[in-house]
Amino acid sequence: MREILAALDRWYAARLPFGLATVVEVSRSAPRGPGAAMAVGPDGEVVGSVSGGCVEGAVFELAQEAAETGTARLETFGYSDEDAFAVGLTCGGEITVLVRQVTWARDPAFGAVAASVAGGEPVTVATVVDGPAPRGATLAVWPRTAAGGLGTRGLDAAVAADARGELALGETGLRHYGPHGERREDTVTVFVQSFAPPPRMLVFGAIDYAAAVARIGDFLGYRVTVCDARPVFATPRRFPEGVEVVVDWPHRYLRDTRTDARTVICVLTHDPKFDVPVLREALRRPAAYIGAMGSRRTHDDRLRRLVESGLSDTELARLRSPIGLDLGARTPQEVAVSVAAEIVALRWGGTGAPLSRTSGAIHPRAAG
């Protein structure tokens, strides 16, 4: 959804109705996860994807119909061994898609949601999927306010409370309630989609490799900051537009910066006076990934210095050094791909091995 919001906001601002298809549930080897979206706007313009191509034609027709009629529908697509050429997922998985109409009158909070997502303000959108409540009805929930409605005050109150909890965790998925918000019932199914601010990538060391790493980090959806104590290197013109560039000692900047379980930290300085203090700080705070650049010799010397600084074996075990996967990378751009590959593999539990040499599902299995 985040990827296509700019187009949706443009249609919405022009008061043009459009059909929105959102993946609300997946099973087995589904190509895209919950929250993936495709929309059909004026003159049949299409943005987004729900399956990477497998069922897009069928979903296009459903979304176009929803845009014209206003009727919300819930459809499930899977793979049929009996009819392999029918509409379905050739990967063997299954997706459930909610298709609904979006208009100015039906979704008065849509513009505010789009603005919040664009501005990095956390917001959750809850949508009725099934049950004795208006299918397609939405409730937008911010940390302190809410807009819209799901049919009853009790359901709105229960969903808003749960949505704020999900937003803090950045979670997206189906939740079940009674018609008035009863949590011990499961007659109403609600899809809760959280738009947490983008995760951060902190790159320390404004060298040529940093520009490539920052560029691929931005491509992956991170909010990227490059920090270096040397002003001659830490200049915005050396980095992609949208990347924040800070002149400060890395450890001092990190000490005053909030990180969380999604934060990625890449230390590219490979100079003890910079990387030992910043790694000592990094390895004692929340982060999804902490990597450091350098040769094997640099790594051994760095590890010795970190041990002498008082870090424990448990803390040191979090360090990915030398940084990146073994791709045979040489250029800064190739090294950036290597670093990004390790970040993605660690995030999803991938092996880094060629898929041609592995077996089982290619796509991550849906939680639960």
N, C-alpha and C positions, 0 to 999 in steps of 0.2 A: 504493500500500500504506500509506504513512504516514497517508493521510486516513482509512482505515477501521480502523486498528490498535486504537483504543479499543473498538470493537464486538467485534473478534476476540478481544481480550484478555479481555473480559467472558465470552464463550462459553467460551473456553479455561479460565478460572478456575473456571467452573461444571462443567468436564469434559464439555461438550457437543460432540460431533463436528460439524464443518462442512466444507463443500466450498469450496475456494479456487481461483479461476481467475485466472491471471496471464499477462499478455502477455509473451512471451519474445522475439518477433521481429516486426519490421514491415518493410514495403516500400512504396515509392511514397507516396501521399497517405493514410497511415493516420491516423485521428482521434486516437489516443492512443499514447504511446510505450511501450517496454519498461518493465515494472514496474507498469503500470496494473493494477488488480486489482478483482475482484468476488467476493463471498463469499455463500454461502447457508447460513443457520444454522437453528436450531430453528424449527419451524412455518413454514418457507419464508421467513423474514425475509431480505431482500436488502440488502446495503450495497455501495457502490462501483460502478464501471463499467469495462468494457474497450474500449468502442467508441463511447460517446456515444449509444447507442440502436440502432445498426444490427443487431447480432447478440445483443443482451442476452437475448432470449427463448431462443435456442438454448443459450447459455452457462449460463443459469439451469438448464435441464434437465440439462446435463452436470454442473454443480456439485452439484445435488441428488442425482444418481445417485452421484457420487463420495462424497458425505457418507454415503450409505446402504451402499455396497458396499465402499468403501476402494480401488477400482481407479483408478489414475491414467491419464489419457488426454492425448494431444497432438492438437489439432485446428487446422486452418488454415481461415480464412475469407477469401474474396475476392469479387470482383465478376464475374458471368457475363453477358456480352453476350447469350448465348442464352436465359437465363432470368433476366431482371432482377428478377423478383418472388420468386426463391428467397432463402434466407437468405444474406446477404452484405453487403459494404460498398458502399454507393451512391457513396462518394467515389472508388472506383476503386482503392483500395489493398488491402493484404493483411496480415492479422495471424495469428500463430501463438500459440495459447493452451495453456498447461499447466494441466490441471484435476486437483486431487488432494484427498485427505481430510486434515484436520488433527485429530489427537486428542492427548490427554495422553500416551498410551503411545507413539505414533508420533513425536511431536515434543516430546521432553522439554525442549528449549531454547527453545521458542516464547515462554514467559512472560518469560524473561530477555532475549530479543531485543526484545520489546515494551517492557519496562522501559528498555532501553538507548535505544531510539528516542525514547521519551517524555522521557527525561532528557538527551537531546542527546549521548549517548555513541556514538561511531562503532562500527558493526557491519556485517558483510557476511553475507548468507545465500546459500549456494551450493546449488542444487537440480539433481538429475539430470533431464535432459529426455529423453534418448534414448540408446540403445546398450546394451552388455552390462553394465549396472549397474542397481540397483533404481530404476525411474522414480519420481520424487517424493521420493526420499531427500534429506535436507538436512544441511548442515554449517554451523553458525553460527560465524563467525570474528570475534574481537575483536583489537585490536592485540597482545595477549599471550596470549590463550587461545582455545580452540575447543571446540565441543560438537556431538555428533551424529556422523554418518558417512555416507559415500557408497558403501560396499561393500568397499573395500580400503584398507589403510594407505597404500599408495603413492599412490592417488588422493587420499586425504584430505590427505596432506602436500603434494602438488603444488598442489592447489586452495587450500589454506590459505595457502601462500606467495604465490600469485598474487592471492588475495582481499585480502590485506593491501596489496599494491601498488595494486589497484583502489580500495580504501577511501581511500587517501591522495589519490587523484585524484577520488573521488566518482563512479566509473564503474559503469555497469550494462550487461550484455550477455552474449552466448553465448561460451563458451570450449570448446575441444576437446582431448581427451586420449585416451591409451590406457587400457585397463582398470586398469592399475596406476600411472597418472599420467604415462605417457610423453608428453612434450610434442610429439614429432614424429609422433604418431598422432592420428587424429580419429574414433575409433570411439565414444567417449563424449562426449556433448554436455552441458554443464553451464551453467545459467543463474546468473550471479553478479550479485546485486543489492546495491548499497552503500547504506547509510543513513548518510551523513555528516551531521554537525550542520547545522542550517539555516544558510543564508548570512546574513550580517549586513547590516543597513541602519543607517548612522550618519547621523542628522539633526542638523545644527548650526544653532541658532537656534530658541528655544522660542516662536515666534510662532504666530498662529492657523493659518497654513498648515501648520505643522509637525504639528499635531494631525491634520489630514486626511491628510497624507503618511504619518505614522506608522500611521494606521488602515489605509490601503490597502497599506502595506508588510507589516503583520501579515497581512492578507488574502492576500497573495501568497506567504506562507510565510517571510518574513524574520524574523530575531530583531532587533527594532528598539531602538535606543538614541537618545534625544534628549539633546543636550548644550548647555548655555548657561552663560555665566559669571554671569548675573544670576539670583539665587535667587528673586526675586519672580516671574519667569516660569517658571523650571524647577521646577515643582511637579507631583508625580504626579497630582493631582486634575484637571489640565488635559489629561491624555492618557489614551488607552484603557488598560484593564487589561491587564497583561502587557508594556507598554512600559517599558523601563528609562529613568529620568530621572536625569541626572548634572549636578551643578553644578560646572563647571570651565571654564577657558579652552579653547576648542575645539582650538587647535593643541597645547596641552599634553596634553589627553586623547588626541588622535589619535596623538601621538608615542609614548605609552605603550600603545597598543592595537594588537593584531595584526590585520592585514588580509590577504586573499588574493584570488585571481583571481575570486571570486564576490561580493566585498564591494561594496555600493552606498553611495556617499557623496553626501548632498544638503546643500549649504550654502545656508541660507535667511536668513542674517543680513543680507545686503546692507549691511554696515557695514565699511568698510576695516579698522578696527582688529581686527575679528574674522575677516573672510573672507579677507583676503590672507595672514595667517600660516597659517591652516588649509589653504587651497588650496595654498600652497607646500609644505606637508607632504604633502598628499594626492596631488599630482601627481608625487611622487617615490617612491611606494610602490604595491604591487599593489592593484588595484581593477578591478571590471568596469565601473563607471560612476561618473563624478564630474560632478555638475551644480551650478550656482550660480544662484540667483535674482537678478533685478534687471532694470531697464529697459535699453534699448540704451545710454543714456548711462552708467548704472552699469557695464555690461559694458565699455565702452570705457575708462573710468577704471580699473576693476579690472585689465584686461589690461595697461594701461600700468604700473600698480604692480607687477604680477607680473613683467613684463619687467625692471623696475628691480631687482627682488629677485633676479634671476639665473636665472630659469627659461628653459630652451631652447625653441625652436620645437616640437621633438618633444614635450616635456612639456606645453606649452600646447595642443597639438593634441588632447590627451585630454579637455580641458574642454568640457562641454556647457553652453553659456551663450549667451543666457538659457535657463534650464532648461525642459525639457518640449517637447512637440510643439504645433504651431499648431492648437488646437482651438477657438479663440475663447473660452477659459475665463475666467471672471470670479470666481466664488466660490472659497473655499479648497478645497471639495470638487471642483469642476471642475478646478482647477489640479492637485490631487492625481491626478486621472485622467490629465491631460496628462503629468505626470511619470512615472506608472506606465506609460503607453503608450510613452514614449521608452525606458524601461528594458527593457521587453519587446521592443520593436523592435530595440534594440541587441543584446540577448542572442541573438535568433534571426535577425538579419540582415534584419528586415522593413523595408519602405520607408516605412511610415506612410501610404501612399496608400489610398483607399477600395478595398476588394476588387472592387467593381463596375467599377473602372477598370484592374484588373490581369488577367493571364492566368496560366495554369499552376497548379501545385499550391497549394492553400490551406494545408495543414499542412506543417510543416518536413519536408524529406526526411530519411529515416533515414540516419545516418552509415554510410559504407561501401557 
